[in-house]
Amino acid sequence: MTRIFITGDTHCDRDWEKLNTRSFPEQKKLTKDDFVIIAGDFGGIWAQDKTDEFIIKTYDKRNFTTLFVDGNHENHDVLAQYPEEEWHGGTIHRISDSVVHLMRGQVYEIGGKTFFAMGGAESSDKWCRKEGISWWTGEMPSDAEYEEAIRNLEAHEFRVDYIITHCAPEDYLYSTEMDIARRLNKLTAFFSELITGRGIEFEGWYFGHYHEDTDFGKFHCIYNRIVEI
């Protein structure tokens, strides 16, 4: 039986201690047929240097296959250059033998469950970053990616088991005490439209981005915890 876990941002090698064997002992019994999904800000595709190489090689050595949606803190220009292939019913970027980027707007069938993946988010700290060096305009989806998402969800009658994103729908943000004004954007509005306008059905919606571990109904903000579904 396939086992699937979801966790939050790893930020290159700065927040990946949660995936070591002490914090995540379950991995000792996993195989490459099991999966850990990172809900954005993977950070292993960044400067195309030895740190990137070390990170990807480290994930390849682990007992599971690593999947991730992109967050805002990725090198989106480089990420887009990786080869695309069909995988579990959707399109992916193949990073390495066992590191896979779940592309925006895709629906995958993994372990008998369906997953809608839609990465991307808007950086609130662009003022202290440099375009093309530490943030990229590709952090937000294009019109084509929004259209691809709708097409794929229509093919599944807007019913999936799980939704994996980096940022949250506005419905979740309004239910929290977060600084709403700087967190609302076209992508959070798109996610809310899926709920209120399209009536999307799902068992659980998982996202990172906000560096919190909180739950609100079917919405799950994850950062340090690792959740098995």
Secondary structure, DSSP 8 states (H G I E B T S, - for coil): ---EEEE---TTTTS-GGGSTTT-GGGGG--TTSEEEEES---SSSSSSHHHHHHHHHHHHSSSEEEEE--SSS-HHHHTTS-EEEETTEEEEEEETTEEEE-TTEEEEETTEEEEEE-----S-GGGS-BTTTB-GGGS--HHHHHHHHHHHHHTTTB-SEEEESS--HHHHHTS-S-GGGT--HHHHHHHHHHHTT--B-SEEEE-SS---EEETTEEE-SS-EEE-
